[in-house]
């Protein structure tokens, strides 16, 4: 295969990854919009008792007793997320008259497109009868362990959060059975709703939101369509031809995915979810109100806006923060390097808790943590075994393994500036709270890692879940599972070693410091972070044949299979986007594109998404034609 085609494949793979991220719909709030009365909210935290569901020392058994007809109908229409009635038996104890539905965003649509049924699910014990709970637990999420070949990322992150005293969901592994037949290995996760709030905050538990900047209607689509020096498309071309990182030094980091998307995820667009103050008008914070877990009133909105204003513009921003809780949260959060989150471009996957004007965060969704949310891991998982090297030349910059293991704990943001994430900036820019943060980090290391406790937890967890992986009850082959769990073991050990060095001063703890003293960083021999990532499930059917179909549809006979031809085609489509309509029928025959078009986008956004996909070809090197050898 010639170099021009390889470059086309590299560009297409990277931009499809970026486009797929852009097309993941804004997180649908699962929670009830109407707050329960105090009489209905008097549930206890009895479900935390030893030997009940959240005893993590073993794999539990959850059986669903459900009408097969109802189940088949629910699965066939999974993306509608409709509840059906069921009885749930947990470790032999039956809870009757419950309800269940599929849940998720990208994984839900991807599995549905592929005709699968191994969705994540949400069980509502109280859906049909408010008095029904599991020892006080009203709702339970069943995580299908997708995008995580180790099957451990959410489990480890939630347990670290709990061990460090953060208000975080409880979790444990469970074998899900359907009418007595083994269905799959799942992570049972406490839903962040009424019973969670009662357990962590008491009867007057305040308000809860799930902000999400991931919305097509907030994207700067003009930035996508512009091709000028410094624009997103111009940068993408420079990344793919190797010139962008040509002058990279050994201490530099190559954030390919963040660089690709930074022009369309601007600080202005992500400001509400990032808790930046943008005025007193409640309409400006619609991303927050639309994600409210409980019903809010005007006074609730005004109180939160005032807290956000104080956070951003006062001399004492910490006066509106639960400082201790947030420092503990960000210590664990940065340890596991989760950048599909608040601390990166993608401001989502967390809950915002507000009580009497005081703000804190609740962790959620860590299946792309542990350093695996990046371009290199994504491309590797999508093109695994293809023989294509789709990662562009990053010069002398650190590889992704060294970058993530050594990621600096005092500047724990990725692809964004510290000041654009005011919760982090308000805490770590003050010497007193920075010192407190280091003390918490020291406790994290001594109580969880340097005493061998998480080494033992890892070993026990591996022993518990390996039989189910070997029986085919996960998404992954035994080999993928073995590689993923090995990478997890390496990560935990090396990350603890690097953070200890950052605390004692032998390793710099900021991005600037590490760039200047890169020779002191840990070299993570044997670690392969790509084994911890699975992005292929987001892009079903992506392969060389599909890539060539896309190239052919856009170029056809009107444009040569060269970079010059691609640029001509892209500019023509950008000037006359309606011309893309004629491409939709053949594109709908490609599973990847069909999935994008069917994601409940309006026709306008469907066309824009296709324009963006066509722009992928800008990264092709201006060399000889496709047929040249």
SEPA-830659 format. One record per residue (C-alpha): residue in one letter; z, y, x. Coordinates in steps of 0.25 Angstrom, whole numbers, padded with zeros to 4 digits, always signed. Each point is the difference from the previous one (the first is absolute). Layout:
! SEPA-830659
aZYX...
//
This chain:
! SEPA-830659
x+0000+0000+0000x-0004+0014+0006x+0010+0011+0003x-0005+0009-0011x+0003-0010-0011x+0014-0003+0006x+0003+0015-0001x-0005+0000-0014x+0009-0011-0004x+0012+0007+0008x-0003+0013-0008x-0001-0007-0013x+0012-0008+0002x+0009+0012+0004x-0005+0009-0011x+0001-0011-0011x+0014-0002+0004x+0002+0015-0002x-0007+0000-0013x+0008-0011-0005x+0012+0007+0003x-0005+0012-0007x-0004-0008-0012x+0014-0007-0002x+0004+0007-0013x+0013+0008-0001x+0012-0009-0002x+0002-0002-0015x+0015+0002-0003x+0005-0014-0005x+0013+0006-0006x+0004+0004-0014x-0003+0014-0003x+0012+0002-0009x+0014-0001+0006x+0009-0010-0007x+0013+0004-0007x+0013-0001+0008x+0004-0012-0009x-0013-0007+0004x+0002+0003+0015x+0014-0006+0001x-0006-0011+0009x+0008-0005+0012x-0004-0004+0014x+0004-0015-0003x-0013-0005+0005x+0004+0004+0014x+0010-0012+0000x-0001-0010+0011x-0009-0012-0004x-0008+0007-0010x-0014+0005+0001x+0001+0009+0011x+0007-0010+0009x-0010+0001+0012x+0005-0013+0007x-0010-0009-0008x-0012+0000-0008x+0003+0001-0015x-0008-0006-0012x-0005+0008-0011x-0008-0007-0011x-0008+0007-0011x+0000-0007-0013x-0012+0007-0007x-0012-0003-0009x-0012-0005+0008x-0009+0008-0009x+0008+0013+0001x+0000-0002+0015x-0015-0002+0001x-0002+0012-0008x+0009+0008+0009x-0006-0004+0012x-0014+0002-0005x+0004+0014-0003x+0009+0002+0011x-0004+0015+0004x+0005+0004-0014x+0014-0004+0004x+0004-0005-0014x+0013-0007-0002x+0001-0014-0006x+0013-0007-0005x+0006-0011+0008x+0013-0007+0003x+0005+0001+0015x+0008-0011+0007x+0007+0005+0013x+0006-0012+0008x+0002-0008-0013x+0006+0011-0008x-0009+0005-0012x-0002+0014-0005x-0008+0000-0013x-0009+0010-0007x-0004+0008+0013x-0014+0005+0003x-0009+0000+0012x-0013+0007+0005x-0008+0002+0012x+0003+0012+0009x-0006+0007+0012x-0011+0009+0004x-0010-0004+0011x+0004-0014+0000x+0000-0001-0015x-0015+0004-0001x-0004-0008+0012x+0006-0013-0005x-0006+0003-0014x-0014+0002+0006x+0001-0013+0008x+0004-0008-0013x+0014-0003+0006x+0013-0001-0007x+0010+0002+0011x+0004+0014-0004x+0013+0007+0002x+0008+0000-0013x+0011+0008-0007x+0010-0007-0009x+0007+0008-0010x+0012-0008-0005x+0003+0011-0010x-0014+0003-0005x+0002-0007-0014x+0015+0002-0001x+0007+0011+0007x+0013-0009+0001x-0007-0011+0008x+0002+0001+0015x+0002-0009+0012x+0015+0003+0003x-0003+0014-0002x-0014+0001+0007x-0010+0006-0010x-0013-0002+0008x-0005-0008+0011x-0012+0001+0009x-0007-0012+0006x-0008+0004+0012x-0011-0009+0004x+0001+0002+0015x-0014+0005+0001x-0006+0008+0012x+0012-0007+0008x-0004-0013+0008x+0015+0000+0004x+0005+0000-0014x+0012+0008+0006x-0003+0014+0001x+0006+0005-0014x+0012-0010+0002x+0004+0005+0014x-0002+0015-0004x+0009-0001-0013x+0010-0008+0007x+0001+0010+0012x+0001+0011-0011x+0011-0007-0007x+0008-0004+0013x-0001+0015+0004x+0006+0005-0013x-0012+0005-0006x-0002-0001-0016x-0011-0010+0001x-0005-0011-0009x+0006-0014+0002x-0010-0011+0003x-0001-0015+0003x-0011-0011+0000x-0003-0008-0012x-0010-0011-0003x-0006+0004-0013x-0004-0011-0010x-0008+0001-0012x+0004-0010-0011x+0006-0009+0010x-0012+0000+0010x+0001+0007+0014x-0007+0013+0000x+0003+0008+0012x+0010+0005+0010x+0005+0014-0004x+0010+0010+0004x+0009+0004-0011x+0004+0015+0000x+0009+0007-0008x-0007+0011-0008x+0003+0014+0002x+0004+0004-0014x+0013+0000-0008x+0008-0011+0005x-0004+0004+0015x+0005+0015-0003x+0013-0005-0006x+0003-0009+0011x-0003+0011+0011x+0004+0013-0007x+0009-0003-0012x-0001+0003-0015x-0005+0015+0002x-0011-0005+0010x-0009+0012-0001x-0015+0000+0001x-0010-0009+0007x-0015+0003+0003x-0011-0007+0007x-0009+0011+0006x-0014-0004+0005x-0010+0009+0006x-0011-0011-0001x-0008+0005-0011x-0015+0002+0000x+0001+0014-0008x+0008+0006+0012x-0010-0004+0011x-0008+0011+0006x-0013-0006-0003x-0008+0011+0006x+0006-0004+0014x-0006-0013-0002x-0014+0005-0002x+0000+0010+0011x-0006-0003+0013x+0003+0011+0010x+0007+0001+0013x+0015-0004-0002x-0003-0006-0014x+0005-0014-0004x-0014-0006+0001x-0002+0007+0014x+0013-0006+0005x-0004-0014-0005x-0013+0001+0007x+0007+0004+0013x+0011-0011-0002x-0011-0011-0002x-0009+0004+0012x+0012+0000+0009x+0000+0015+0004x+0012+0004-0009x+0010-0007+0009x-0008+0001+0013x+0010+0009+0007x+0012-0008-0005x+0012-0002+0010x+0009-0012+0002x+0011+0007-0008x-0009+0004-0012x+0000-0007-0013x-0013-0003-0008x+0002+0001-0015x-0014-0003-0005x+0003-0002-0014x+0009+0013-0001x-0011+0008+0007x-0010-0005-0009x+0007+0004-0013x+0008+0012+0005x-0011+0010-0006x+0001-0006-0014x+0015-0002-0001x+0004+0014+0003x+0014+0006+0000x-0003+0008-0012x-0004-0012-0008x+0012-0009+0004x+0010+0012-0001x+0007-0004-0013x+0002-0015+0003x+0004+0005+0014x+0011+0009-0006x-0006+0013+0006x+0003+0012-0008x-0012+0006-0007x+0006+0009-0010x+0009+0000-0012x-0011-0004-0010x+0003-0014-0005x-0015-0003-0002x-0001+0000+0015x+0009-0012+0001x-0007-0009-0010x-0002-0011+0010x+0015-0001-0001x+0003+0001-0015x-0012-0010-0003x+0008-0010+0009x+0013+0002-0007x+0007-0014-0002x+0010+0006-0011x-0003+0011-0010x+0001+0014+0005x+0003+0014-0006x-0003+0014+0004x+0013+0002+0007x-0002-0013+0008x-0013+0005+0005x+0006+0014+0003x+0012-0006+0008x-0010-0009+0009x-0009+0012+0002x+0012+0008+0005x+0004-0011+0009x-0014-0001+0006x+0001+0015+0002x+0013-0001+0007x-0005-0011+0009x-0012+0008+0005x+0004+0014+0000x+0015+0002+0002x+0009+0000+0013x+0007-0012-0005x-0010-0010-0005x+0010-0012+0001x+0008+0006-0011x-0009-0007-0010x-0001-0013+0008x+0008-0013+0000x+0000+0002+0015x+0007-0013+0003x-0009-0009-0009x-0012+0007+0005x+0003-0002+0015x+0003-0015-0003x-0013-0001-0008x-0009+0007+0011x+0007-0008+0011x-0005-0013-0006x-0013+0006-0005x-0004+0004+0014x+0005-0013+0006x-0010-0008-0008x-0011+0010+0001x-0004+0002-0014x-0012+0010-0001x-0005-0004-0014x+0011+0009-0004x+0007+0014+0000x-0001+0001+0015x-0015+0000+0000x-0013+0005-0007x+0003-0009-0011x+0012+0006-0007x+0004-0011-0009x+0008-0013-0001x+0014+0005-0001x+0009+0005-0012x+0006+0014+0000x+0014+0000-0005x+0006+0013-0005x+0014+0002-0005x+0007+0013-0002x-0011+0006+0009x+0003-0009+0011x-0013-0008+0006x-0001-0014+0006x-0011-0010+0001x+0000-0015-0005x-0009-0009+0009x-0012-0007-0007x-0012-0009+0005x+0001-0003+0015x-0012-0011+0000x-0008+0009+0009x+0012+0004+0009x+0004-0005+0014x-0012+0007+0006x-0011-0006-0007x-0005+0011-0008x-0011+0005+0009x-0015-0001+0002x+0000-0011+0011x+0009-0009-0008x-0009+0002-0013x-0013-0002+0007x+0005-0013+0007x+0005-0006-0013x-0013+0004-0007x-0010-0005+0011x+0009-0011+0005x-0009-0011+0006x-0013+0008-0001x-0001+0002+0015x-0002+0015-0003x+0008+0010+0008x+0001+0011-0010x+0011+0008+0007x-0006+0012+0007x+0003+0004+0015x+0013+0007+0000x-0001+0004+0015x+0013-0002+0008x+0009+0002-0013x+0011-0010-0003x-0004-0013-0007x+0006-0001-0014x+0011-0010+0004x+0006+0009+0011x-0002+0012-0009x+0008-0006-0012x+0011-0007+0008x+0003+0013+0007x-0002+0010-0011x+0010+0011+0002x+0012+0000-0009x+0002+0015+0000x-0014+0004-0004x-0002-0012-0010x-0013+0006-0007x-0014-0005+0001x-0012+0008-0002x+0008+0012-0005x+0008+0011+0006x+0016-0001-0001x+0000+0013-0009x-0009-0006-0010x+0011-0010-0003x+0012+0009-0003x+0010-0011-0003x-0002-0006+0014x-0002+0014+0007x+0013+0005-0006x+0008-0011+0005x-0006-0002+0014x-0002+0014+0004x+0015+0003+0000x+0008-0005+0012x+0012-0004-0008x-0007-0009-0010x-0009-0005+0011x+0012-0005+0008x+0005-0006-0013x-0013-0007-0002x+0001-0006+0014x+0014-0005-0003x-0006-0007-0012x-0011-0006+0008x+0010-0005+0010x+0007-0007-0011x-0013-0006-0005x-0003-0006+0014x+0015-0005+0003x+0002-0006-0014x-0013-0006-0003x-0008-0003+0013x+0008+0000+0012x+0011-0009-0006x-0011-0010-0003x+0002+0001-0015x-0015+0003-0004x-0005-0010+0010x+0008-0010-0008x-0005+0006-0013x-0014-0001+0004x+0002-0015+0004x+0007-0003-0013x-0011+0007-0008x-0011-0007+0008x+0006-0014-0003x+0002+0004-0015x-0014+0004-0003x-0009-0008+0010x-0001-0012-0009x-0006+0008-0011x-0010+0007+0009x-0004-0014+0005x-0001-0005-0014x-0011+0011-0003x+0010+0008-0009x-0004+0014+0007x-0013+0007+0002x+0000-0005+0015x-0004-0012+0008x+0012-0007+0008x-0007+0006+0012x+0000+0014-0005x+0014-0001-0004x+0004-0005+0013x-0007+0011+0007x+0006+0010-0009x+0015-0005+0001x-0002+0000+0015x-0004+0014+0000x+0012+0004-0008x+0009-0007+0010x-0006+0008+0011x+0000+0013-0007x+0015-0001-0004x+0004-0003+0015x-0009+0010+0006x+0002+0011-0010x+0015-0001+0002x-0002+0000+0015x-0008+0013+0000x+0010+0007-0010x+0011-0003+0009x-0007+0006+0012x-0003+0013-0009x+0015+0001-0003x+0004-0001+0014x-0010+0009+0005x-0008-0010+0009x-0012+0002-0010x-0004+0013-0006x+0003+0001-0015x-0011+0010-0004x-0015-0001+0000x-0001+0012+0010x+0010-0007+0009x-0007-0014+0000x-0013+0007+0003x+0006+0006+0012x+0008-0013+0005x-0009-0011-0006x+0004-0009+0013x+0014-0002-0006x-0005-0006-0013x+0002-0015-0004x-0012-0009+0003x+0001-0010-0012x-0006-0012+0007x-0005-0011-0010x+0001+0009-0013x-0012+0001-0009x+0002+0009-0011x-0013-0004-0007x+0006-0013-0003x+0010+0008-0009x-0011+0006-0008x-0009-0004-0012x-0010+0010-0005x-0011-0010-0003x+0006-0002-0014x-0002+0014-0003x-0015-0001+0003x-0004-0014-0006x-0014-0004+0004x-0002+0009+0012x-0008-0007+0010x-0013+0003+0008x-0009-0003-0011x+0007+0010-0009x+0000+0010+0011x-0015-0002+0001x-0002+0001-0015x+0007+0013+0000x-0009+0005+0012x-0013-0004-0007x+0004+0006-0014x+0003+0014+0006x-0012+0000+0010x-0010-0008-0007x-0014+0003+0004x+0002+0015-0001x+0008+0001+0013x-0001-0008+0013x+0011-0009+0005x+0004+0010+0010x+0011+0010+0001x-0010+0011-0002x-0004-0007-0013x+0014-0002-0004x+0003+0015+0002x-0012+0004-0008x+0004-0009-0012x+0014+0005+0000x-0004+0014+0000x-0010-0002-0011x+0011-0007-0009x+0010+0011+0003x-0010+0010-0005x-0004-0008-0012x+0011-0009-0003x-0006-0004-0014x-0010-0008+0008x+0011-0010+0003x-0001-0004-0014x-0012-0008+0003x+0008-0008+0010x+0011-0004-0009x-0007-0012-0007x-0002-0008+0014x+0013+0005+0005x+0007-0006-0011x-0005-0014+0004x+0009+0002+0013x+0015-0004-0003x+0006+0010+0009x-0008+0012-0007x+0001-0006-0014x+0015+0000+0002x+0000+0015+0004x-0008+0004-0011x+0008-0008-0010x+0013+0007+0004x+0001+0008-0013x-0007+0012+0008x-0007+0010-0008x-0015+0000+0002x+0001+0012+0009x+0010-0006+0009x-0008-0013+0000x-0012+0008+0005x+0008+0007+0010x+0006-0013+0005x-0014-0005+0003x-0004+0013+0007x+0012-0002+0009x-0004-0015+0003x-0014+0005+0003x+0006+0010+0010x+0005-0012+0008x-0013-0001+0007x+0002+0013+0007x+0007-0008+0011x-0012-0007+0004x-0004+0003+0014x-0013+0007+0001x-0008-0011+0007x-0011-0009-0003x-0003-0006-0013x+0007-0012-0007x-0011-0010+0004x+0000+0004+0015x+0007-0010+0009
//
